[in-house]
């Protein structure tokens, strides 16, 4: 039996167990969160919120330009209705999208400039619609004394939005409620409201995170999906609090701050002895690969220099990118980006060089099998039977599995997530050498890394992000920690 007999196993490793990047020089680079907002750049303070607003499709496309321009009343009202619809879908609310007690600006004023106060009223309506149990804020607000001059429904709306940190004041302590609302302010406030409602409704992503105790230092272990989409965001505050409270972030490989590792990969991914891919694989394998690369717009002088293992990774990456999945929306990149903002120290459990050397050490025949079965899976072929399953059916099966993975992760369903991993491993049962190197040895190394962090006598805490595929099964990190006498408790509300 070939070690990649099923469509799912041809890419599962890349999604759940391998942080290794695919170099932009060889493949289509994913779109980063920051790049999503770069059509005309918003202010630095708003950039991330604006990007997430676009990725979640919370507002009309026309708003993502001229970010300093005033937002009109019509644009604000439309954004409020769009937000209510998105929240109803995400929180499974079946209520009608209508404005709450504080009335939105009149429709006949749709062409007029909206104010920051108008935004507070509209966004509060969206919150009240999505969270009927919301209780108005009472009493005086010491942070923003100007709110005490407001009355009635407007006072209720603005006070709630301000007290929950959605509408923030300026350095002089003023909310500047009468100021014109800019587009970037509208987009930023929209995303803050969206995230607030998901946190309050307990529908933000729960994730697969365990607290490990019994050692000298607390350790959290998060099972990562290395390549994802926007559906797994925002993360639940339980995850954020665990991360923010940790002294160190530990990842498989720091793909953002390891230029030497990237350079090493760029050298190892290609042949340096003057030979080419077509000299190391069969004519059938090379023909199939060349067809896929030409479809992707790559020329032979580029793809024929690649080693089989990297050619397989590139093919998997391109396949996932076509389905709108990106490493830049994976959890590794998310936490590495967060660490960069606060200059949190980052540790590498393996490192890029380790992962590159692992693939490069595979027997040439095993490397070609990896590439060939990846190619067959992408064309809907298994067990050498051409046409057994159409390419469209294969792509649909892959998409369905990816959606299942993301759903199980988002809902914190460790049981069903683990079952899916187990079924995948059963399909690889004949690949003893591959499993030994790719799974068992790496699982053991990751367990020892976590155990080392647990033994830290200096009182530091650790937030460890490794591929979710390494946590499950008889040789998985969780089972090894339990065997060693540590307690593992999944973080869930």
Buried (B, 14 or more C-beta within 10 A) or exposed (E): EBBBBBBBBBBBBBBBBBBBBBBEEBBBBBBBBBEBBBEEEBEEEBBBBBBBBBBBEBBEEEBBEEBEBBBBBBBBBBBBBBBBBBBBEBBEBEEEBEBBEBEBBEEEBBEBBBBBBBBBBBBBBBBBBBBEEBEEBEEEBEEBEBBEEBEEBBBBBBBBBBBBEBBBBEEEEEBBBEBBBBBBBBBBBBBBBBBBBBBBBEBBBBBBBBBBEEBEBBBBBBBBBBBBBBBBBBBBBBBBEBBEEBBBBBBBBBBBEBEEBBEBBBEBBBBEEEEBBBEBBEEEBBEBBBEBBEEBEBEEEEBBBBBBBBBBBBBBBBBBBEBEBBBBBBBBBBBBBBBEEEEBEBBBBBBBBBBBEBBBEBEEEBBBBBBBBBBBBBBBBBEEEEEBBEEEEBBBBBBEBBEBBBBBBBBBBBEEBBEBBEEBBEBBEEBEEBBEBBBBEBBBBBBEBBBBBBEBEEEBBBBBBBBBBBBBBEBBBBBBBBEEEBEBEBBEE
